[in-house]
Amino acid sequence: MPDNLTYKILKKHLVDGEMKKGSEIGLRIDQTLTQDATGTMAYLQLEALGIEKVQTELSVSYVDHNTLQNGFENADDHRYLQSAAARFGVWYSRPGNGICHQVHLERFGVPGKTLLGSDSHTPTAGGLGMIGIGAGGLDVAVAMAGGPFYITVPEVIKVNLVGNFSPWVGAKDVILELLRRLSVKGGVGKVIEYDGSGLENLTVPERATIANMGAELGATSSIFPSDTVTKKFLKAQGREKDWQPFEADLRADYDHEITIALDQLEPLAAAPHSPDKVIPIREISSVKVDQVAVGSCTNGSYQDLRLLAEIMKGRVVHPGVSLVVAPGSRQVLISLTREGVIEELIRSGARILETACGPCIGMGQAPPSGAVSVRTFNRNFAGRSGTADASVYLTGPAAAAAAALQGEITDPRELGDFPSLPEEYAPVIDDRMIIAPPADGGDMKIIRGPNIKPVPLNKPVPEKIQIRVLLVVEDNITTDHIMPGGSRVLPLRSNIEALSEYVFAPLDSKFSDRAREYGSGLIVAGENYGQGSSREHAALAPMALGVKAVVAKSFARIHQANLVNFGILPLTFSEPVDYEKLTVGDELQIDNVSEQLKSKRIIIEHVEGNYAIEAEHQLSLRQLKIVKEGGLLNYTRSQSGLSGQNKR
């Protein structure tokens, strides 16, 4: 039977379960990546699993998030990560080498392979023909230890791209158009697979931009075929041997099909405060801009920044605008510097940031209060920029340049003729900032600073759960709401006791105090709870505060998995109207937990109100065992022969 590209890879890597839509399967993972905001905890968890060496074909530890060293914590984490990488056989990309997704695309990605990353934008690798999946750090640690990674067999949406771009329109407009059509929930439980005659007009970095923001659709992954364009990219990277042709079979089956005519697209922007609030830029009138930020893992490639520089050439940033530029990798920065492009940007008034995530996660360059910031990033959630009342618009680099020059959001087509750009370039390849692991790291000493604390463990689920409602939240609550980022909070990622003070801080500054007072709690939520970043700390820190369950109208995929991983029950309302019945402080209980979990129908009794709420779960038998044991770490350590499950 003809297979689509997604199912070809999944079938080749299947180690548990069967390819039946909606059922749970276990996949062999070829490669993993971690970054420093999630990686420290992932390697602490790997230590707790007690393995000697990673079992994957390749694992890479990147430092790209917590690079602002305004205290000892981040620097200590970097030292820990480098020593842990050497100890366990992991490659280490040093601070300054670049953003994990851009560097992995350049130096490590291989068509047809599976990549699991402790970052929600791991599907960026789909631009190279991989199945890249974002997950919590504990899932990645288990994969590094040799265990399968479990997903539900996804639906596959085929997106046909036809034609070629009109001037001033680019890859960012493709994914914004898809977000406009499908919303931030439209990809949940699905893989987005791209095809069509328009692919020949998309470079690998452009494909990566589109695959990157598939995460904003809630998709499990996004993928492009591996074709002559892919071969050209890998050849330029000196990695032609890694290329292989990889495409869907003729007459392959898909669950849905969408067609996007590239020549009919126009410059688009996502308005505050969601990536799916997409409107044509021509419809945005007279919005004054205070800041423009270009770069990140979404639009930090050589092509993106070369375009920015060509538009800015001979011009100067508007006096009311601050323009900052973050190249995606050291390779990009060196290549642009060699060609004089960085000089052009500096002459235009741009401020060049280091090759790191930076402003995208609120790590520096927060906008002024009440400001408008135009960014080529992937998320514009309220407060994520580091300024609670800032308004962030997401655009491509051409529209960002127009805003920087005009001082207001401007259709880039008003700038005149589209600049001429080189069709090809020879990147400067220098891997000296990537440290290979020793052949035998068994005697390597792992270095820990005082902020690095042991992984907290949950207890098995009791037969009677007594809880109080800790918080009631609305639809589309993000992991930034649950566990905020920024320069004050991110350095505490390896110290859960200290980090837990900030749980739900953007929504309720008293949450952690109330959680400690109640001792055992429940979160009540609306639709799409936990969208956004893969940060497992949004489950781990609430667990440490005594959260036992979340009952929501629906969950985002990664966050639901993270809740299970830390022994927190993810439940959905059987009747969504029951959401209105629960308020903070309500005393609740769940009796006969084991029996109720078997039936999938859970009765949550109100202790004083003399009524009950009916909920349900969609957990597999494996996930039920994990929850009952208090989380994936407890469950995995109880299993025998883990390190052999994923060996080749």
KETOR-354316 format. One record per residue (C-alpha): residue in one letter; x, y, z. Coordinates in pm, whole numbers, plus 50000, padded with zeros to 5 digits. Each point is the difference from the previous one (the first is absolute). Layout:
<rs>
   aa       u       v       w
    A       X       Y       Z
...
</rs>
This chain:
<rs>
   aa       u       v       w
    M   50000   50000   50000
    P   50144   50343   49908
    D   50118   50199   50304
    N   50031   50368   50066
    L   50338   50127   50112
    T   49898   50016   50366
    Y   49884   49639   50022
    K   50309   49878   49816
    I   50221   50137   50277
    L   49769   49892   50283
    K   49976   49643   49870
    K   50376   49977   49958
    H   50049   50108   50363
    L   49709   49808   50158
    V   50104   49792   50304
    D   49672   49970   50190
    G   49632   49998   49903
    E   49842   50001   49656
    M   49942   50269   49742
    K   49631   50040   50070
    K   49879   50358   49997
    G   49937   50131   50350
    S   50187   49718   50176
    E   50322   50045   50195
    I   50330   49894   49845
    G   50359   49995   50119
    L   50269   50136   49768
    R   50373   49940   49981
    I   50172   50337   50025
    D   50313   50054   49789
    Q   50105   50343   50127
    T   49923   50224   50295
    L   50062   50362   50080
    T   49974   50193   50323
    Q   50045   50368   50076
    D   50121   50153   50324
    A   49662   50123   50129
    T   49870   49642   49993
    G   50322   49803   49968
    T   50132   50033   50354
    M   49694   49822   50137
    A   50011   49746   49715
    Y   50356   49899   50090
    L   49916   49991   50371
    Q   49723   49759   49903
    L   50241   49801   49782
    E   50228   49968   50303
    A   49706   49879   50207
    L   49934   49727   49742
    G   50345   49859   50075
    I   50127   49939   49645
    E   50365   50005   49896
    K   49973   50145   49648
    V   49730   50129   49766
    Q   49856   49738   49766
    T   49899   50224   49710
    E   50192   50040   49674
    L   50063   50364   50093
    S   49910   50227   50288
    V   50092   50368   50020
    S   49988   50239   50296
    Y   49960   50364   49894
    V   50045   50319   50201
    D   49782   50269   49843
    H   49726   50110   50243
    N   50154   50099   50334
    T   50303   50185   49866
    L   49943   50324   50191
    Q   50243   49958   50290
    N   49880   50254   50258
    G   50074   49756   50281
    F   50186   49674   50052
    E   49701   49774   49928
    N   50007   49988   49620
    A   50377   49967   49981
    D   49984   49716   50252
    D   49735   49829   49788
    H   50222   50027   49692
    R   50289   49839   50187
    Y   49771   49723   50124
    L   49868   49936   49648
    Q   50349   49981   49849
    S   50120   49754   50262
    A   49679   49791   49976
    A   50034   49989   49619
    A   50354   49866   50029
    R   49893   49749   50264
    F   49709   49854   49799
    G   50131   50017   49642
    V   49818   50310   49880
    W   50124   50269   49760
    Y   50014   50347   50159
    S   49929   50322   49810
    R   50161   50279   50199
    P   49841   50337   50086
    G   50034   50224   49698
    N   49982   49719   49744
    G   49637   50070   49928
    I   49638   49903   50048
    C   49945   49624   50020
    H   49756   49973   49708
    Q   50211   50206   49759
    V   50324   49821   50093
    H   49838   49656   49987
    L   49864   50076   49654
    E   50345   50105   49883
    R   50224   49742   50164
    F   49810   49692   50117
    G   49657   49947   49843
    V   49957   49700   49768
    P   49699   49940   49770
    G   49784   49704   50101
    K   50117   49995   50362
    T   49807   50065   50321
    L   50097   50287   50230
    L   49860   50052   50349
    G   50072   50332   50167
    S   49923   50163   50333
    D   49877   50306   49813
    S   49665   50042   49830
    H   50159   50131   49680
    T   50193   49677   49934
    P   49777   49948   49690
    T   50224   50261   49832
    A   50199   49695   49886
    G   49703   49910   49779
    G   50140   50254   49755
    L   50273   49744   49937
    G   49768   49698   49968
    M   50016   49876   50361
    I   49721   49925   50242
    G   50089   50240   50280
    I   49781   49992   50311
    G   50004   50228   50302
    A   49960   49842   50343
    G   50074   50051   50365
    G   50354   49946   50125
    L   49908   49678   50180
    D   49874   49845   49675
    V   50330   50098   49838
    A   50199   49855   50290
    V   49816   49668   49964
    A   50069   50001   49624
    M   50370   50069   50064
    A   49995   49708   50243
    G   49871   49772   49724
    G   49625   50008   50058
    P   49738   50057   49731
    F   49815   50328   49969
    Y   49624   49964   49994
    I   49751   50194   49792
    T   49650   49944   49872
    V   49997   49897   49634
    P   49928   50337   49840
    E   49777   50114   49722
    V   50199   50146   49711
    I   49904   50324   49827
    K   50145   50050   49655
    V   50071   50363   49913
    N   50051   50053   49628
    L   50216   50303   49927
    V   49966   50115   49641
    G   50149   50287   49801
    N   50266   50247   50114
    F   50010   50296   50233
    S   49918   50350   49886
    P   50260   50263   50097
    W   50006   50083   50373
    V   49823   49675   50098
    G   50186   49711   50165
    A   49993   49680   50200
    K   49873   50169   50317
    D   49686   50099   49812
    V   49936   49633   49911
    I   49985   49886   50360
    L   49809   50309   50110
    E   49743   49923   49731
    L   49972   49644   50130
    L   49956   50132   50355
    R   49729   50234   49872
    R   49816   49704   49849
    L   50050   49737   50270
    S   50059   50192   50330
    V   50236   49908   50285
    K   49795   49684   50059
    G   49973   49892   49637
    G   50303   49772   50001
    V   49940   49813   50326
    G   50045   49626   49943
    K   50123   50061   49646
    V   50317   50017   49791
    I   50015   50267   49730
    E   50162   49863   49683
    Y   50095   50235   49717
    D   49998   49918   49631
    G   49933   50164   49664
    S   50175   50176   49713
    G   50077   50303   50220
    L   50255   49802   50201
    E   50266   50059   49737
    N   49976   50371   50084
    L   50063   49949   50373
    T   50351   49968   50141
    V   50065   49777   50302
    P   50015   50301   50239
    E   49665   50119   49861
    R   49854   49652   50047
    A   50140   50000   50354
    T   49821   50330   50075
    I   49670   49839   49902
    A   50068   49675   50187
    N   50113   50194   50307
    M   49667   50174   50046
    G   49803   49682   49951
    A   50045   49990   50378
    E   49767   50301   50018
    L   49733   49790   49827
    G   50035   49747   50282
    A   50123   49743   49746
    T   50200   49696   50105
    S   50245   50074   49720
    S   50039   50152   49653
    I   50202   49855   49715
    F   50121   50075   49648
    P   50133   49739   49756
    S   50374   49957   49949
    D   50065   50104   49641
    T   50259   50176   49786
    V   49953   50318   50204
    T   50088   49802   50313
    K   50302   49851   49826
    K   50121   50345   49899
    F   49976   50121   50360
    L   50186   49702   50144
    K   50267   50025   49731
    A   50062   50363   50095
    Q   50034   49882   50361
    G   50261   49740   49897
    R   49755   49725   50094
    E   49887   49866   49661
    K   50060   49645   50128
    D   49708   50050   50242
    W   49756   50065   49717
    Q   49756   49745   49870
    P   49688   50055   49789
    F   49690   49961   50210
    E   49646   50071   49884
    A   49644   49877   50029
    D   49880   49720   49776
    L   49776   50079   49706
    R   49632   49982   50102
    A   50094   50007   50368
    D   49706   50045   50235
    Y   49938   50316   50205
    D   49732   50096   50249
    H   49961   50354   49867
    E   50147   50207   49720
    I   50056   50375   49980
    T   50132   50200   49707
    I   50186   50329   50035
    A   50078   50194   49683
    L   50324   50180   50079
    D   49943   50268   49736
    Q   49669   50095   50164
    L   50149   50062   50345
    E   50067   50349   50129
    P   50205   50127   50295
    L   49831   49887   50322
    A   50038   50067   50372
    A   49881   49826   50315
    A   49847   50266   50225
    P   50020   49993   50382
    H   49979   49769   50186
    S   49981   49675   49803
    P   50180   49860   49695
    D   49666   49924   49832
    K   49863   50357   50012
    V   50123   50043   49644
    I   49907   50296   49781
    P   50142   50156   49681
    I   50249   50271   50087
    R   49825   50237   49759
    E   49701   49995   50237
    I   50208   50117   50297
    S   49994   50378   49993
    S   50220   50250   50184
    V   50126   49771   50278
    K   50309   50168   50142
    V   50292   49761   50058
    D   50251   50036   50285
    Q   50214   49692   49945
    V   50085   49758   49719
    A   50175   49667   50068
    V   50125   49778   49718
    G   50146   49651   50035
    S   49926   49706   50232
    C   49961   49636   49893
    T   49720   50102   49764
    N   50164   50270   49789
    G   50366   50006   50097
    S   50148   49846   49686
    Y   50254   50153   49764
    Q   49727   50067   49743
    D   49774   50174   50254
    L   50268   50234   50129
    R   50146   50065   49655
    L   49654   50115   49891
    L   49972   50228   50303
    A   50341   50153   49927
    E   49922   50059   49631
    I   49679   50184   50093
    M   50177   50207   50266
    K   50303   50074   49778
    G   50074   50372   49982
    R   49712   50077   50236
    V   49975   50057   50374
    V   49756   49861   50256
    H   49713   50235   50081
    P   50092   50218   50302
    G   49711   49859   50202
    V   50096   49635   49945
    S   50255   49767   50158
    L   50110   49730   49752
    V   50169   49688   50137
    V   50131   49707   49797
    A   50073   49649   50134
    P   50167   49770   49742
    G   49889   49639   50029
    S   50348   49850   50015
    R   50368   50079   50015
    Q   50024   49871   49643
    V   49744   50258   49889
    L   50175   50278   50192
    I   50346   49921   49861
    S   49866   49965   49645
    L   49820   50334   50020
    T   50305   50166   50153
    R   50227   49867   49725
    E   49778   50161   49737
    G   49969   50337   50173
    V   49632   49949   50078
    I   50042   50052   50374
    E   50171   50332   49928
    E   49703   50108   49791
    L   49763   49912   50283
    I   50208   50187   50256
    R   50017   50303   49771
    S   49620   49994   49977
    G   49975   50027   50378
    A   49932   49635   50080
    R   50125   49854   50326
    I   50159   49658   49951
    L   49917   49746   50271
    E   50178   49671   50066
    T   49894   49686   49818
    A   49743   49887   50256
    C   49626   49996   50064
    G   50016   50326   50197
    P   49692   50221   49956
    C   49784   49712   49874
    I   49982   49860   50353
    G   50015   50333   50184
    M   50374   49966   50064
    G   50094   50363   49942
    Q   49872   50268   49761
    A   49662   50034   50168
    P   49801   50277   49826
    P   49910   50326   50181
    S   49681   50002   50205
    G   49691   50012   49783
    A   50215   49963   49688
    V   49943   49834   49664
    S   50268   49753   49895
    V   50015   49845   49652
    R   50186   49669   50011
    T   50090   49725   49756
    F   49961   49748   50281
    N   49742   49723   50043
    R   49797   50101   50307
    N   49837   50322   50115
    F   49828   49892   50321
    A   49926   50282   50243
    G   50301   50065   50225
    R   50235   49758   49822
    S   50214   50291   49879
    G   50079   50092   50361
    T   49762   50301   50002
    A   49653   49917   50127
    D   49815   50273   49809
    A   50197   49988   49674
    S   49826   49911   49673
    V   50197   49763   49776
    Y   49936   49950   49629
    L   50159   49708   49811
    T   50115   50056   49643
    G   50266   49893   49751
    P   50332   50185   49968
    A   49884   50223   49710
    A   49707   50139   50197
    A   50223   50035   50306
    A   50245   50209   49797
    A   49716   50218   49873
    A   49884   50064   50357
    A   50355   50083   50110
    L   50035   50257   49722
    Q   49655   50157   50014
    G   49941   49995   50377
    E   49663   49835   49955
    I   49866   49670   49872
    T   50033   50029   49623
    D   49922   49779   49704
    P   50351   49930   49867
    R   49871   50030   49644
    E   49994   50375   50060
    L   50381   50001   50009
    G   50026   49965   49622
    D   50196   49741   49805
    F   50091   49680   50177
    P   50378   49982   50055
    S   50216   49764   49799
    L   50141   49718   50211
    P   50265   49738   49917
    E   49846   49665   49912
    E   50280   49805   50169
    Y   50267   50053   50259
    A   50281   49793   50146
    P   49958   49984   50378
    V   50304   50024   50222
    I   50022   49658   50168
    D   50178   50004   50333
    D   49901   49739   50258
    R   50260   50088   50263
    M   49724   50120   50235
    I   49849   49650   49999
    I   50173   49761   50238
    A   49992   49631   49915
    P   49957   49760   50294
    P   50295   49783   50106
    A   49996   49636   49895
    D   49956   49900   50364
    G   49863   50262   50238
    G   49940   49761   50289
    D   50264   50164   50216
    M   49896   50358   49922
    K   49898   50203   50303
    I   49666   50182   49979
    I   50031   50355   50135
    R   49709   50145   50199
    G   49946   50352   50126
    P   49801   50088   50313
    N   49686   50078   49798
    I   49984   49650   49851
    K   49772   49787   50216
    P   49884   49636   49974
    V   49691   49915   49796
    P   49690   50003   50224
    L   49795   49681   49984
    N   49626   49958   50031
    K   49825   49731   50203
    P   49770   49730   49860
    V   49638   50105   49959
    P   49792   49912   50309
    E   49665   49822   49983
    K   49825   50312   50127
    I   50104   50342   49872
    Q   49895   50296   50214
    I   50065   50332   49829
    R   49899   50365   49994
    V   49964   50220   49694
    L   50315   50211   49981
    L   49926   50203   49689
    V   49743   50037   49722
    V   50142   50116   49665
    E   49858   50072   49655
    D   50066   49861   49651
    N   50345   49986   49834
    I   50203   50026   50318
    T   50365   49964   49898
    T   50295   49848   50178
    D   50127   50359   50026
    H   49698   50070   50223
    I   50062   49688   50207
    M   50379   50023   50029
    P   50127   50335   49867
    G   50337   50052   49836
    G   50215   50312   50004
    S   50333   50089   50156
    R   49875   49981   50358
    V   49832   49659   49984
    L   50189   49793   49739
    P   50322   49974   50207
    L   49802   49802   50261
    R   49913   49711   49765
    S   50226   49755   50186
    N   49869   50104   50343
    I   49634   49901   50011
    E   49943   50119   50358
    A   50107   50353   49906
    L   49830   49985   49660
    S   49665   49897   50148
    E   49960   50348   50151
    Y   49919   50124   49648
    V   49738   49744   49895
    F   49705   50188   49844
    A   50161   50330   50107
    P   49878   50187   49687
    L   49640   49909   50090
    D   49998   49981   50380
    S   50293   50109   50216
    K   49852   49817   50302
    F   49976   49659   49829
    S   50308   49840   50157
    D   49901   50117   50350
    R   49649   49864   49955
    A   50132   49668   49866
    R   50219   49954   50307
    E   49709   50092   50226
    Y   49760   49752   49833
    G   50262   49724   49972
    S   49819   49816   49719
    G   49844   50176   49706
    L   49815   50000   49668
    I   50027   50239   49705
    V   49682   50076   49803
    A   50058   50109   49639
    G   49831   50073   49670
    E   50096   49892   49647
    N   50355   49925   49881
    Y   50155   50014   50347
    G   50381   50004   49993
    Q   50062   50115   49642
    G   50340   50140   49903
    S   50341   49903   50130
    S   50084   49640   50086
    R   50136   50107   50339
    E   49935   49708   50232
    H   50053   50234   50294
    A   49638   50110   49941
    A   49906   49653   50131
    L   50298   49927   50226
    A   49976   50316   50213
    P   49621   49970   50051
    M   50057   49636   50101
    A   50250   50118   50259
    L   49730   50236   50135
    G   49753   49715   50044
    V   49792   50023   49681
    K   49839   49655   49954
    A   49776   50055   49700
    V   49895   50243   49729
    V   49647   49993   49864
    A   49967   50190   49672
    K   49782   50024   49693
    S   50301   49885   49793
    F   50381   49977   50018
    A   50296   50081   49779
    R   50190   49680   49909
    I   50341   50059   50159
    H   49866   50142   50323
    Q   49755   49714   50049
    A   50291   49757   49957
    N   50208   50199   50249
    L   49719   49986   50257
    V   49994   49621   49966
    N   50380   49988   50025
    F   49984   50161   50343
    G   49703   49806   50132
    I   49735   50272   49960
    L   49663   49879   49869
    P   49887   50183   49683
    L   49620   49982   49992
    T   49747   50153   49763
    F   49646   50111   50082
    S   49738   49757   49872
    E   49766   50299   49989
    P   50188   50325   49925
    V   49730   50203   50183
    D   50129   49847   50326
    Y   50302   50228   49963
    E   49776   50279   50135
    K   49920   49809   50322
    L   50346   49999   50156
    T   50159   50289   50187
    V   50324   50054   50191
    G   49991   49838   50343
    D   49739   49733   49919
    E   50070   49675   50186
    L   49983   49693   49777
    Q   50073   49630   50014
    I   50042   49704   49767
    D   49928   49658   50154
    N   50102   49654   49877
    V   50260   50152   49772
    S   50130   49675   49847
    E   49655   49877   49901
    Q   49895   50335   49862
    L   50317   50033   49793
    K   49931   49659   49847
    S   49655   50113   49887
    K   50137   50333   49867
    R   49699   50171   50163
    I   50099   50200   50308
    I   49755   50140   50253
    I   50131   50303   50188
    E   49782   50056   50304
    H   49949   50342   50153
    V   50040   49945   50374
    E   49768   50279   50120
    G   49790   50080   49694
    N   49829   49662   49985
    Y   50060   49956   49627
    A   50255   49838   49773
    I   50192   50083   49681
    E   50046   49729   49740
    A   50334   49988   49821
    E   50192   49755   49782
    H   50351   49924   49886
    Q   50157   49893   49670
    L   50301   49822   50150
    S   50140   49675   49865
    L   50063   49703   50229
    R   50368   50093   50002
    Q   49922   50358   50102
    L   49767   49880   50275
    K   50284   49791   50144
    I   50227   50305   49986
    V   49751   50221   50182
    K   49929   49735   50265
    E   50373   49966   50074
    G   50036   50376   50042
    G   50162   50078   49666
    L   50222   49877   49719
    L   50322   50005   50198
    N   49861   49765   50264
    Y   49840   49783   49732
    T   50312   49978   49782
    R   50228   49910   50290
    S   49760   49720   50089
    Q   50029   49847   49653
    S   50275   49754   49915
    G   50221   50000   49694
    L   49928   50360   49902
    S   50336   50066   49841
    G   49953   49716   49755
    Q   49662   50107   49859
    N   50135   50252   49755
    K   50343   49858   49915
    R   50097   49924   49644
</rs>
